[in-house]
Structures are given as C-alpha cells and as structure tokens.
Amino acid sequence: MAVPKNTVWPRDPHTAAKHDLLKKYLQPWAPILLSRNETITYAEGFSGPGIYTEGEPGSPIVAYEAFVAALRHRPKNIRMVLVEGDKRRAAELQEQIARARERHPEEVNRRISVQSFHGECHPTLLDRLRISGALRQPLFVLLDSYGGPDIPFALLQQLAAHRSTEAMVTFAPAFLTRFAQKNDGHREAGNAAFGGSEWQAVFDQRSGDKFTFLRDQYRETLRRAGFTHTLYFEMVDEGGRVLYLIFGTSHEKGLEKMKEAMWSVDSDHGVRYRDPRDVQQQQLALELEPNTEPLRRILLEYISSCPRGRSVAELRHYTLLDTVYKPTQVTALVRQMRDAKDVSTEPHKVTGETRVLPYTPHPEAGPRHDQGALF
Ligand SMILES: C[S@@+](CC[C@H](N)C(=O)[O-])C[C@H]1O[C@@H](n2cnc3c(N)ncnc32)[C@H](O)[C@@H]1O
C-alpha cells in the first residue's frame, strides 16, 4: 500500500490482522499485570487517526476497548500515552478517543488516562513516558510506523532498559533491499534503525533470502537492544508487500501470551507464518489446529543433537523460546512421534519428566519383516 496522504485511509486486511493480534494480546496482558500493579501503561509512537474510512477502529481505540473490559471489575488504572506526527491525524485521534469514552460508563473512563500528543515519535514518546513515570511500571509500546526504517535503535535500547517494558514494532524489509544499496542516506537510516551496519550483508544474499535475512537481523537488533525474547508475525498487504510485526519482551510469560494471541488471529485475514528454524520454511496458516509438521522436524533435530535425548519439559521450554509453536502443542506431538516410531520414550507414558530419544527398536522386538534377507 502506498503511504496514505489523507487524514483517514481505508483499512487493509493486514491491518485487520494486526488489530486482531493486538486485541488478543492486550485482553490477557492487562488483567494479568493489573492483578499485581496499581497502574500499567500502553503507548504508541505512530498512533494514526484512531479510525479508518469505513469506521473501523484504529489501534489506540482497539486498545481502549480491551482496557474497558479489563477494568470492569478491577479498581485499577491504565495510562495511555499516544504520539502522532501528523497534526490532522493527532486531532482526529483526540476526537475518536472522546467518542470511545462516550460509549462507556464514567467510573471506567476515569480509570483510563489518555495523554495524546502531536509530535515526532522520537524523542516525544520517551520524554512523555519519563515525565509520567511510566518507564518504571509495566509498559507495552506499539511502534507501528509504515515499516521504516524509522525507529531509532537508541529508542529501542532505552525502552528495553526497563525489564517490564515490551514492544511491538512494524518492519518492512523492501525499502532497504530496493533502495539502500546505492543511496548513502538510506543506508545511514538503516544503520540508525539496526544500531550497526551488519544488516548491509543483505546485499550479498540471494534474492529469495533477503527478506528473511533482514527479519532475522531485526530480531537480533531487538535482542541487542535488551529484549531477551523475540517473536515475529508476517503479514502481506494487498500489494504483495511483506511486513513483519516483531515483538520483544524480557518475560517468558509475555512470549507465551503473544504466541497464544498469534495462533488465535482470525485466519480470514489471510496471514501466514513460517518458523525460522524450519529448514523447509513451510508456510503455516494460522488456524485452531495448526500444522505441526515443521515442529516435528525441529524437535527431531533437537532430540538427536543430545545423546541422552531430551525431557518433555525441555522440549516444551525449547518450543516456547526457539520456535513459533506453543509449549502446549508438545505433549500430543511427542505421543504421535512415539507411535510413528520417530522417537522412543522412557517410560512409555508421556509426562513432563519423560525422556525422548532418537528411535531405537525394543531389544525384544523380532526382526522387521520388511527387511528380509535378499540372498
Ligand atoms: C501505520 S500508521 C499507524 C496506524 C495505527 N497504529 C493503527 O493501527 O491504526 C503510521 C502513522 O504514523 C504517523 N507517523 C509517520 N511518521 C511519524 C513520526 N516520525 N512520528 C510520529 N508519527 C509518525 C503517520 O502519520 C501515521 O498516522
């Protein structure tokens, strides 16, 4: 999609998927964190106008509605800090927030403070978060630009310096692969976003590998900034442009909840997924019963890499941290792998302590009939 010029523009399918993901993450995020904190903060650096041409809500309104639900039975507080660089869109956003408030009872609205600003994402957002004291409390930051590279590494670093901060960033690789090789200014912008020049090795990659190379470089950038766990979500807009939403957190619980949100995104939005560890890079549809064939390949390799095999608990942890799959998918898969004689389990029954080893036939089993002697 070309960058829109009007205050409000049509919502495309990948934006609908992004909003679905955001809603499904914030719905559990807010109650979990409110159970232990008086105040939590949601922030955006590229807020948009809060509405699309057919009246669909923008991301700040999606978040507002999720927070109303979270606060209904909890006397706690949510702070929203919103920054938008276009004056007309910033004004429209204020109007949309006022309308959202009209839909809900005053006792809930009172507990959601919305501070919205017209300004450059950086440094306005950090300044405002500092002034309000939000950096010392649980904070979710959405940096949803048109794909950049326009989010300074320094901003990511200062956000990640606080362990209770999580961030979701939109990253579109095409601009850099198309224009940065021959343009010093664009390469500089890339360096500022990645916090270094290693990403420029993209120019030596085969054309089919360039996007995934940049995606992995950007995940590494988030890790270097200080987010210990990252997860990405791949979207394709109606012009065929690939966009990644990359999530960074320092909490395994955040990672787990984001995966649950990801796998429950409405599959009608046409979003697909690939596990970076899967050598075959198989495309996965987001569906209730996801295709676990790539996870089977990934786990088989992981099991074979240790002579003592792995416990089911280890496989679950590995699945959470290193794949796109959920730990809850592991037990059923191990059973299937055992029954298909891909692996052996000790003991036979699959629990967290069960060890999973590369398949060895049971010593008492007779010769396999399909291996009869030829001579
Ligand atoms: C992709 S749109 C945001 C959409 C919104 N998050 C949503 O999902 O409804 C990006 C927004 O960032 C704004 N923007 C672009 N550059 C900016 C900057 N440097 N600082 C702040 N806002 C900026 C644009 O005006 C636009 O409204």
The ligand as a Gaussian input file, in Angstrom:
#p B3LYP/6-31G(d) Opt

LIG

0 1
 C        0.767000       2.752000      10.011000
 S        0.092000       4.261000      10.566000
 C       -0.432000       3.872000      12.187000
 C       -1.673000       3.056000      12.244000
 C       -2.190000       2.794000      13.625000
 N       -1.165000       2.253000      14.505000
 C       -3.329000       1.792000      13.542000
 O       -3.044000       0.576000      13.543000
 O       -4.478000       2.186000      13.474000
 C        1.514000       5.216000      10.871000
 C        1.219000       6.596000      11.472000
 O        2.476000       7.168000      11.871000
 C        2.467000       8.564000      11.624000
 N        3.876000       8.967000      11.521000
 C        4.718000       8.845000      10.470000
 N        5.961000       9.240000      10.810000
 C        5.911000       9.611000      12.114000
 C        6.888000      10.059000      13.064000
 N        8.152000      10.238000      12.710000
 N        6.489000      10.301000      14.339000
 C        5.201000      10.114000      14.700000
 N        4.244000       9.688000      13.848000
 C        4.583000       9.433000      12.590000
 C        1.664000       8.692000      10.349000
 O        1.097000       9.979000      10.241000
 C        0.607000       7.593000      10.512000
 O       -0.551000       8.133000      11.090000

